[in-house]
Amino acid sequence: MSEMPAGRPLTLCAMTLRGATFAERVRAAALAGFDSVGLSLDQYRRARHDGLGDAEMRGLVEEYGLRVAEVETPWDWTAALPNDEEGELLFRVLDLFGCPQFNAVRFVPRPEEEALARFAALCRRAAGHGVTVALEFMPFSELPALRDAWEVVSASGEPNAAVLLDSWHHHRSGDPTGLLASIPADRIASVQLNDALPEPEADAREEARHRRLLPGEGAIPLAGLLATLRDRGVRARMSAEIWSDALEALPPDLAARRVFEATCHVLDEAGWPWE
């Protein structure tokens, strides 16, 4: 294969092109212009089931001039300590790809003091691998808004704890931009860009997982969001996460190109300082 051109500093998230194989997603991301991909533990398992070994997966990523920028996992850090079976797999995959970040979610109710202690323990283990723990909030999770995720991150006192900002979740949670403007720039690990329907559906989880829109095609004021981040000095990694049944119906190469072009257009229009 001929050498791939260097992509722009933009990540194709794991939940974009969910139906594609590991090889298809890597190829599509590289051809579109992304410099990195996200990977879920389920995608890793599926690739292994399909016959790809660890060395082959890492080789594919390197062959296409990409890197794995983040790992997504359904593992809930409040449900078990960081040394359970799922946690072991998580850190093995992070080490395999030299990945600097994983995204943590919380769907299991726990007493707050206990949950905070478990989160801090997870961060300390991640620090030993040189990994940032990016805590994500979702309107339908136990951390429904930015303020909830930031309270955990700040209270943990762990330097490798940060917030993951997803534009769909931020928009649907109704969080004020004032709080966003007060969070230290270096505590926002990454930003996942996407867009939303003008009117929210009754089932937020269903909408979030099937009917997100490409950046710039919906009702989210992305220009204002990006301006707030830019003016605060945030230089977090930008990524594209579009859970969309319509997008999944397209060939992976075409879908990735549309995602890349739409996301770059929104960032360029906002004057984002690419680095």
C-alpha positions, -999 to +999 in steps of 0.1 A: +000+000+000+013+035-008+020+059+020-011+076+033-012+114+035-011+129+070-046+137+083-059+166+102-059+164+140-094+150+142-106+117+156-133+094+141-150+082+172-157+045+178-195+050+177-193+065+142-196+038+116-205+012+142-213-015+117-179-014+099-152-039+106-120-029+123-102-028+090-130-009+072-131+018+099-093+023+099-092+025+061-122+048+059-108+072+085-074+074+068-088+080+034-112+107+047-084+126+063-087+118+100-054+113+119-069+090+146-097+067+155-116+057+186-120+021+196-145+004+219-138-028+238-167-045+219-151-035+186-118-050+198-135-082+208-152-084+175-120-079+156-104-107+176-134-129+169-130-122+132-095-135+133-074-104+138-046-107+163-032-078+184-002-074+162-024-073+131-047-047+145-018-025+156-001-030+122-032-019+104-034+013+124+002+021+118+000+011+081-026+037+075-007+064+094-033+066+122-033+062+160-059+051+185-068+083+204-094+070+228-110+038+240-147+036+247-160+010+272-194+001+287-176-008+318-189+012+347-163+023+372-188+024+400-198-012+396-164-028+403-128-018+413-104-012+384-089-047+386-119-067+375-119-086+342-133-058+322-108-034+337-079-057+329-090-058+293-094-020+292-058-014+303-044-042+280-060-025+250-048+009+261-012-004+264-015-023+231-022+009+211-003+033+233-037+051+237-036+082+259-073+084+270-103+063+278-138+076+283-156+067+315-194+067+319-216+061+349-250+043+347-250+025+380-264+043+411-239+044+440-235+064+472-215+095+462-186+090+486-181+054+474-184+064+437-158+092+442-134+068+459-137+043+430-132+070+404-101+083+422-087+047+423-094+043+386-075+075+379-045+064+399-043+031+380-047+050+347-019+073+357+005+043+359-003+037+322+001+074+312-036+076+305-062+104+310-096+094+323-122+115+305-155+115+324-185+118+301-219+131+311-252+122+294-288+133+301-299+097+306-270+086+329-261+090+366-241+121+355-268+139+335-250+173+330-216+190+328-218+202+364-222+166+376-192+153+357-171+184+367-180+179+404-166+143+403-135+153+384-126+183+406-134+164+439-113+135+429-081+156+431-065+134+405-044+153+379-053+129+351-090+133+356-108+154+330-142+160+314-153+148+280-176+173+263-201+158+238-220+186+220-252+165+217-253+157+255-243+193+264-271+207+243-298+182+254-288+186+291-295+223+290-262+231+308-254+269+308-223+280+289-213+299+321-201+267+338-182+256+307-164+289+307-153+284+343-137+250+339-099+251+335-089+246+299-066+217+306-094+198+324-114+193+292-098+162+277-116+161+243-147+174+225-170+151+205-189+171+178-223+162+163-256+179+159-292+174+171-327+175+157-346+208+163-370+192+187-360+166+213-377+132+210-394+117+240-367+090+245-334+108+247-314+076+248-331+063+216-325+096+198-289+098+209-281+064+196-299+065+163-306+100+150-278+124+156-269+147+127-236+157+111-221+189+126-237+220+111-269+202+100-290+206+132-300+229+160-269+230+182-252+264+183-218+249+176-202+282+167-209+296+201-198+264+219-165+264+200-160+301+205-164+296+243-138+268+242-114+287+220-116+319+240-109+299+272-077+285+257-091+250+254-070+230+229-086+197+235-086+170+208-116+173+185-135+143+174-166+134+155-192+111+171-224+107+150-246+078+161-268+077+130-287+049+114-288+069+082-250+073+082-246+036+089-265+028+057-237+044+036-205+026+025-179+033+052-155+053+030-183+076+019-197+080+054-163+088+068-157+114+042-190+132+048-183+132+086-148+146+081-159+173+057-189+184+078-168+185+110-139+203+095-163+229+080-178+237+114-144+240+130-130+261+102-160+284+103-155+289+140-119+297+136-107+268+156-069+269+161-058+236+146-027+223+163 
